[in-house]
Amino acid sequence: MFRTLMDLIYVVSVAFTVLALVFIPCAILSLGVLLVLGIDDRFVSPVVAYVALPEAIVISGYLLLRYWRQIIEIIESITPW
């Protein structure tokens, strides 16, 4: 039971880490496009909520499905425990 719970926590933390690492560039890119196009500030929240976040979720899901082993190896190589 404890081992399963620890594995679940580990998988969720890896998934959220990948999501965060993908979401930040997606949000910056989306906001940069708004800035370049000169679109009003009232569109910032909808663009982040309806464009950048779903895009980051889809990309993260693909990365996790495709490169799960490599991601785990990288994380295990940098963690001290």
Secondary structure as the mmCIF struct_conf table of DSSP 4:
data_model
#
loop_
_struct_conf.conf_type_id
_struct_conf.id
_struct_conf.beg_label_comp_id
_struct_conf.beg_label_asym_id
_struct_conf.beg_label_seq_id
_struct_conf.end_label_comp_id
_struct_conf.end_label_asym_id
_struct_conf.end_label_seq_id
HELX_RH_AL_P HELX_RH_AL_P1 PHE A 2 LEU A 37
TURN_TY1_P TURN_TY1_P1 GLY A 38 GLY A 38
HELX_RH_3T_P HELX_RH_3T_P1 ASP A 41 PHE A 43
HELX_RH_AL_P HELX_RH_AL_P2 VAL A 44 VAL A 47
HELX_RH_PI_P HELX_RH_PI_P1 VAL A 48 ALA A 52
HELX_RH_AL_P HELX_RH_AL_P3 LEU A 53 ARG A 66
BEND BEND1 TYR A 67 TYR A 67
HELX_RH_AL_P HELX_RH_AL_P4 TRP A 68 ILE A 78
#
